[in-house]
Amino acid sequence: MAAGKELLKHCKYIFIGSRYGLSEGMLAEIQIALEEGITELAQEKDGLVEVYGGQQA
């Protein structure tokens, strides 16, 4: 998990898929994204949308 967290810090975007729920690991990655200012993306019916702290932009 530590290697994945370090890798995430170098990403510009994180894609969040919640069809099957969010695991503890996924929630930890989302938290890192928030702390690092990484843009969160989620899929909607019309395509991808940008998300801020779990809230749709």
C-alpha positions as a Markdown table, in Angstrom:
| # | Residue | x | y | z |
|---|---|---|---|---|
| 1 | Met | 0.0 | 0.0 | 0.0 |
| 2 | Ala | 2.9 | 2.4 | 0.7 |
| 3 | Ala | 4.2 | 2.1 | -2.8 |
| 4 | Gly | 0.7 | 2.9 | -4.2 |
| 5 | Lys | 0.4 | 5.9 | -2.0 |
| 6 | Glu | 3.7 | 7.3 | -3.1 |
| 7 | Leu | 2.8 | 6.6 | -6.8 |
| 8 | Leu | -0.5 | 8.4 | -6.3 |
| 9 | Lys | 1.3 | 11.6 | -5.2 |
| 10 | His | 2.8 | 11.9 | -8.7 |
| 11 | Cys | -0.6 | 11.7 | -10.4 |
| 12 | Lys | -2.6 | 14.7 | -11.8 |
| 13 | Tyr | -6.0 | 12.9 | -11.7 |
| 14 | Ile | -7.6 | 10.1 | -9.7 |
| 15 | Phe | -10.6 | 8.4 | -11.2 |
| 16 | Ile | -13.2 | 7.4 | -8.7 |
| 17 | Gly | -15.5 | 4.5 | -9.5 |
| 18 | Ser | -18.1 | 3.7 | -6.8 |
| 19 | Arg | -20.3 | 1.1 | -8.6 |
| 20 | Tyr | -19.3 | -1.6 | -6.1 |
| 21 | Gly | -18.8 | 0.8 | -3.1 |
| 22 | Leu | -15.6 | 2.4 | -1.7 |
| 23 | Ser | -13.2 | 0.3 | 0.2 |
| 24 | Glu | -11.0 | 1.5 | 3.0 |
| 25 | Gly | -8.1 | 1.6 | 0.7 |
| 26 | Met | -10.0 | 3.6 | -1.9 |
| 27 | Leu | -11.1 | 6.1 | 0.8 |
| 28 | Ala | -7.4 | 6.4 | 1.9 |
| 29 | Glu | -6.4 | 7.1 | -1.7 |
| 30 | Ile | -9.2 | 9.8 | -2.1 |
| 31 | Gln | -7.9 | 11.4 | 1.1 |
| 32 | Ile | -4.4 | 11.5 | -0.3 |
| 33 | Ala | -5.7 | 13.1 | -3.5 |
| 34 | Leu | -7.5 | 15.8 | -1.5 |
| 35 | Glu | -4.3 | 16.5 | 0.5 |
| 36 | Glu | -2.1 | 16.6 | -2.6 |
| 37 | Gly | -4.5 | 18.7 | -4.7 |
| 38 | Ile | -5.1 | 15.9 | -7.2 |
| 39 | Thr | -8.2 | 16.4 | -9.4 |
| 40 | Glu | -10.8 | 13.8 | -8.7 |
| 41 | Leu | -12.9 | 12.5 | -11.6 |
| 42 | Ala | -16.1 | 10.5 | -11.5 |
| 43 | Gln | -18.2 | 9.0 | -14.3 |
| 44 | Glu | -21.7 | 10.4 | -14.8 |
| 45 | Lys | -24.3 | 9.5 | -17.4 |
| 46 | Asp | -23.0 | 12.3 | -19.7 |
| 47 | Gly | -19.3 | 11.5 | -19.2 |
| 48 | Leu | -16.6 | 12.5 | -16.7 |
| 49 | Val | -17.2 | 15.2 | -14.1 |
| 50 | Glu | -14.7 | 16.8 | -11.8 |
| 51 | Val | -15.3 | 16.3 | -8.1 |
| 52 | Tyr | -14.2 | 18.4 | -5.1 |
| 53 | Gly | -13.9 | 16.6 | -1.8 |
| 54 | Gly | -16.7 | 14.2 | -2.7 |
| 55 | Gln | -18.9 | 17.1 | -4.0 |
| 56 | Gln | -19.7 | 17.5 | -7.7 |
| 57 | Ala | -18.2 | 20.6 | -9.3 |
